[in-house]
Amino acid sequence: MKIKGGAVVEIQGDEMTRIIWDLIKEKLILPFVDLDIHFFDLGIQNRDATNDQVTVDCAYAIMQHNVGIKCATITPDEQRVSEFGLKQMWRSPNGTIRNILGGTVFREAIICRNVPRLVPGWSKSIVIGRHAFGDQYKATDFVVPGPGKLEIKWTPDVPDQAPIQHQVFHFTNPGVALAMYNTDASIKDFAHSSFRLALDKKWPLYLRIFGLMSRDIRAHGQGYSGCIRAHEQGDSDSWQGYSGSWSRIFGLMDKDIRVVFGLMSKDIRVHGKGYSGLWARILGLWHEDIGYFQARNTILKKYDGRFKDIFQEVYQAEYKAAYEAAGIWYEHRLIDDMVAYAMKSEGGFVWACKNYDGDVQSDSIAQGFGSLGLMTSVLVCPDGKTIEAEAAHGTVTRHYRMHQRGEETSTNPIASIFAWTRGLAHRAKLDSNAALAHFCQTLERVCIETIEAGHMTKDLALCVKGS
């Protein structure tokens, strides 16, 4: 007897993933689950035939039924426009859906013990939270034909507000220009989604950081004393002479950026034993580098600063107490520092990124765990009950060309299977459907056990065995 599954929006896609998608549904889903499927074909030719209206209709259907399960789709470039004879270069269907639904795309590696990691230290998974609205994906860009002024202007709808206008650049020859935007409401939704997921997983959340890190304190200390480990041999009484300065530092943190050092009070007492000279030098940095400790973003002060401020406000108002009770934390970090930290860490954290950053970093994380074919992708909407699950990879064009020529292919289906299971698991959660939840858990476990038993597609075999 089949499990009763409820309503889902199924979204068909393109090329090799379209073929794999049908096989998954026919062999792994429909024989076991009775679903109320609302079907939308987002293949490139149907999008062109409907002037992309099918994508918009699909997004609103997901909003209505709360669960979307999506196959990978083509985002056309000039070559694809020519190949399919398209009316125009349609926007990314993912971008269209995300801009209607809002929310955050969370991507997480599917870990198999026998698939070697390019970053061996990653023993726990890493979740990338990608803001799913605005920035480059809704930007206006154009080619500047020749010399002239580039200006940007905001004109208020309210008559008692003054317009804002800036001269961006004075071109002396041709070039390019771009204007992009985001909204406070969307950034706030991004913050809530990120904080909720990290709290559910009991993992720390990282966005950005502005100031002196614990690693910087340790590095400065090592530079002045030779080796921090030696500090453990001294007299702890000398620490008391510097507690006032540290209180000033922690006070600044509390009212400004709430940095979590990773250097706890216990560590400070230990490292402070008998080394008044060292701490005098470290605390001297407090006086010399106070601007650095309080610095905002050095590149997009207003734009990225707005993300930082809103995340901080939401955290302080609604999540700080719950995070402290759970023994987890939230930090801002500069993107370059965050990348370095991620490479050295064991994993086990949520990394919230702006739209483009998340697009890039999620692929890096997937490859670091072994394969781009082993990553889930779930759009979590601001209402907390609507999601869209999909594979994080593309349409596997190269395999599709082989398939068209009648050649044998070995296409990894795991991420597409997990798109179905993650979507159905959310349906189970909404409906309190224990049988459906168990089915999803079982199918995911069997996929991983199959790979770990040595049965896998060519891409994973190359990872495991090498060329």
Secondary structure, DSSP 8 states (H G I E B T S, - for coil): --EEEEEEEEEE--HHHHHHHHHHIIIIITTTEEEEEEEEE--HHHHHHTTTHHHHHHHHHHHHHSEEEE-------HHHHHHHT-SS----HHHHHHHHH--EEEEEE---TTS--SSTT--S-EEEEEE-SSGGGG-EEEEE-SSEEEEEEE--SSTTS--EEEEEEEESS-EEEEE----HHHHHHHHHHHHHHHHHHT--EE----S--HHHHHHHHHHHHS-GGGGGGS-GGGGGGGHHHHHHHHHHHHHTT----S--HHHHHHHTTT-HHHHHHHHHHHHHSHHHHT---SSSTTHHHHHHHHHHHHIIIIIHHHHHHHT--EE---HHHHHHHHHHS---EEEEE-HHHHHHHHHHHHHHTT-TTSEEEEEE-TTSS-EEEEESS---HHHHHHHHTT-------HHHHHHHHHHHHHHHHHHT-HHHHHHHHHHHHHHHHHHHTT---HHHHHHHH--
